Amino acid sequence: MILVTLGTQKQQFKRLLDYIENSNINDKIIVQAGYTVYNSKKMEILDFVNYEKMEELIDEADLVITHGGTGSILSPLKKGKKVIACPRLSKYDEHVDNHQEEIVDIFSDEKYILKLDENTDFQKLVDQSKKFQPRKYKSNTQKFIKNLKEIIEK
């Protein structure tokens, strides 16, 4: 199963769904669309799902295709899932700025995820994902907390 997550931004993100709709993917596809309104012949589209349901869907997914939100990338990475991320872009009124592009670039450059952008052949990227071995995600939260405590205590 392929899980697609668009997040909860008010702006539409039809561009990502168009890539999927026009692809040759035959797998079951479930989409958490948020505010994006889209009619599909190949995707099961849900508006919003609660945290527990999202965790279930991530657990079931063989591949997660998502927007460039940090949480939407990290949640499946923590579970060892393969992720394709496509940043929302301001030029298409998908977001207020292009910070998602920076986020996706960093995760992609570090080999955690595969990046989908306007210059990417979506079908080839999906095929590539089958062989892609993502770098194992390791949180540095504890190190961050330790360093923050040291700064505060000084």
C-alpha positions as CSV (number, residue, x, y, z in Angstrom):
1,M,0.0,0.0,0.0
2,I,1.1,3.5,-0.7
3,L,0.2,6.3,1.7
4,V,0.1,9.9,0.5
5,T,0.1,12.7,3.0
6,L,-0.6,16.3,2.1
7,G,-0.7,17.7,5.6
8,T,-3.2,20.2,7.0
9,Q,-2.2,23.5,5.2
10,K,-5.2,25.4,3.8
11,Q,-3.6,25.7,0.4
12,Q,-4.4,23.1,-2.2
13,F,-1.7,20.6,-3.3
14,K,-3.2,19.0,-6.4
15,R,0.2,19.0,-8.2
16,L,1.3,16.0,-6.1
17,L,-1.9,14.1,-6.7
18,D,-1.7,14.8,-10.4
19,Y,1.7,13.0,-10.5
20,I,0.2,10.0,-8.9
21,E,-3.1,10.0,-10.9
22,N,-1.2,10.1,-14.1
23,S,1.3,7.4,-13.2
24,N,1.2,3.7,-13.8
25,I,1.0,2.8,-10.2
26,N,-1.3,-0.2,-9.6
27,D,-0.9,-0.5,-5.8
28,K,-3.6,0.5,-3.3
29,I,-3.2,4.2,-2.7
30,I,-4.6,6.0,0.4
31,V,-4.4,9.8,0.5
32,Q,-4.7,12.0,3.6
33,A,-5.6,15.1,1.6
34,G,-6.4,17.7,4.3
35,Y,-8.0,20.7,2.6
36,T,-7.1,19.6,-1.0
37,V,-10.1,18.7,-3.0
38,Y,-9.5,16.1,-5.6
39,N,-11.4,13.4,-7.6
40,S,-9.5,10.2,-8.4
41,K,-10.1,6.9,-10.1
42,K,-7.1,5.3,-8.5
43,M,-6.8,6.8,-5.0
44,E,-8.9,6.5,-1.9
45,I,-9.0,10.0,-0.5
46,L,-9.6,10.9,3.1
47,D,-9.7,14.5,4.3
48,F,-8.2,14.3,7.8
49,V,-7.3,11.4,10.0
50,N,-6.5,11.3,13.7
51,Y,-3.0,10.6,15.0
52,E,-3.8,6.9,15.8
53,K,-5.2,6.3,12.3
54,M,-2.2,8.0,10.7
55,E,0.2,5.8,12.7
56,E,-1.7,2.7,11.5
57,L,-1.6,3.8,7.9
58,I,2.2,4.5,8.1
59,D,2.7,1.0,9.6
60,E,0.8,-0.6,6.7
61,A,2.5,1.4,4.0
62,D,5.3,0.1,1.8
63,L,6.0,3.6,0.6
64,V,5.0,7.0,1.9
65,I,4.7,9.9,-0.6
66,T,4.4,13.2,1.2
67,H,4.6,17.0,1.1
68,G,7.8,18.5,2.6
69,G,6.6,19.0,6.2
70,T,9.1,17.9,8.8
71,G,6.6,15.8,10.8
72,S,5.2,14.2,7.7
73,I,8.8,13.1,6.7
74,L,10.0,12.1,10.2
75,S,7.0,10.0,11.2
76,P,7.6,7.3,8.5
77,L,11.4,7.6,8.7
78,K,11.3,6.7,12.4
79,K,9.4,3.6,11.4
80,G,12.0,2.7,8.7
81,K,9.7,3.5,5.8
82,K,10.7,4.6,2.4
83,V,9.7,8.2,1.7
84,I,9.3,10.3,-1.4
85,A,8.8,14.0,-0.5
86,C,7.6,16.7,-2.8
87,P,7.8,20.3,-1.4
88,R,4.9,22.6,-1.6
89,L,5.9,25.7,-3.6
90,S,4.8,29.3,-3.2
91,K,4.8,29.9,-6.9
92,Y,1.8,27.5,-7.2
93,D,0.1,29.0,-4.1
94,E,0.7,25.6,-2.3
95,H,2.4,27.4,0.7
96,V,3.3,30.9,1.8
97,D,7.1,30.4,1.2
98,N,9.5,27.7,0.0
99,H,10.8,26.4,3.3
100,Q,9.6,22.9,2.4
101,E,12.1,22.9,-0.5
102,E,14.9,23.4,1.9
103,I,13.7,20.7,4.3
104,V,13.3,18.2,1.4
105,D,16.8,19.0,0.0
106,I,18.4,18.4,3.4
107,F,16.7,15.0,4.0
108,S,17.4,14.0,0.4
109,D,21.1,15.1,0.4
110,E,21.6,13.1,3.6
111,K,20.0,10.0,1.8
112,Y,17.1,9.6,4.1
113,I,14.4,10.2,1.4
114,L,13.9,10.6,-2.3
115,K,13.0,14.0,-3.6
116,L,10.3,14.7,-6.1
117,D,10.4,18.0,-7.9
118,E,9.4,19.4,-11.3
119,N,12.5,18.0,-13.0
120,T,11.9,14.4,-11.8
121,D,10.3,11.6,-13.7
122,F,7.7,10.5,-11.1
123,Q,7.3,7.0,-12.5
124,K,11.1,6.4,-12.5
125,L,11.3,7.7,-8.9
126,V,8.6,5.3,-7.8
127,D,10.5,2.5,-9.5
128,Q,13.8,3.7,-7.9
129,S,12.1,3.6,-4.5
130,K,11.8,-0.2,-4.6
131,K,15.6,-0.5,-4.5
132,F,16.3,2.5,-2.4
133,Q,17.8,1.8,1.0
134,P,17.2,4.9,3.1
135,R,19.7,6.0,5.7
136,K,18.5,4.9,9.1
137,Y,17.1,7.9,11.0
138,K,18.6,8.6,14.3
139,S,17.1,11.3,16.5
140,N,19.5,13.8,18.1
141,T,16.8,15.0,20.5
142,Q,18.5,13.7,23.7
143,K,21.8,15.4,22.6
144,F,19.9,18.6,22.0
145,I,18.2,18.5,25.4
146,K,21.6,17.8,27.1
147,N,23.2,20.7,25.3
148,L,20.3,23.0,26.1
149,K,20.4,22.1,29.8
150,E,24.1,22.8,29.9
151,I,23.5,26.3,28.4
152,I,20.7,27.0,30.8
153,E,22.7,25.9,33.8
154,K,25.6,28.3,32.9
